[in-house]
Amino acid sequence: MNDQVAERKVSESQSERSEIVLPADSNAIGSLFGGRLMQYIDLVGAMAASRHARAFTVTASMDHLDFVAPVKVGELLILKASVNRAFRTSMEVGVRVMVEDVREQRLRHVSSAYLTFVAVDREGNRLVVPQVVPETEHQKRRFEDAGRRREMRAGETHRKKEMRASLGSGWHV
């Protein structure tokens, strides 16, 4: 990452990916596997995070993953990712997934997710990332919402850590 850059516009790192759903990507009823969709979401999110940080990034969490509607074999997926907010070494990335009906020229929303990525160097050490500069009203809302989600994630992480500590060593049996 360039140490001179302290901030970056949302538009500078937005990423898009397209996929055609093939039979190998689907379950017995011809719908896209949820895990495959998660993989696509993770990849397009990583692209946006890496563009923002100008560095390698690793996925720290995926939350708020909503499967809104099924995706069928033969449909065209469009995934769009934007960095909603950057913190010190981490970034929240929002991903929206649509199916494009090429004949009707319409998009149908099928999934959304929020992911947290951390910027790292080749040895895996955390790197400081540029702050996000939201420009549009939509980007400003996503920026504020990301701050609230971070607070909720921190509370949930703390709760889980305390729960694991209280369970002792034989909790998984």
Beta strands, then each sheet from edge to edge (+ up, - down):
strand 1: 7-9
strand 2: 15-20
strand 3: 56-67
strand 4: 76-86
strand 5: 90-101
strand 6: 106-120
strand 7: 131-133
sheet 1: 1+ 7+
sheet 2: 2+ 4- 5+ 6- 3+
end
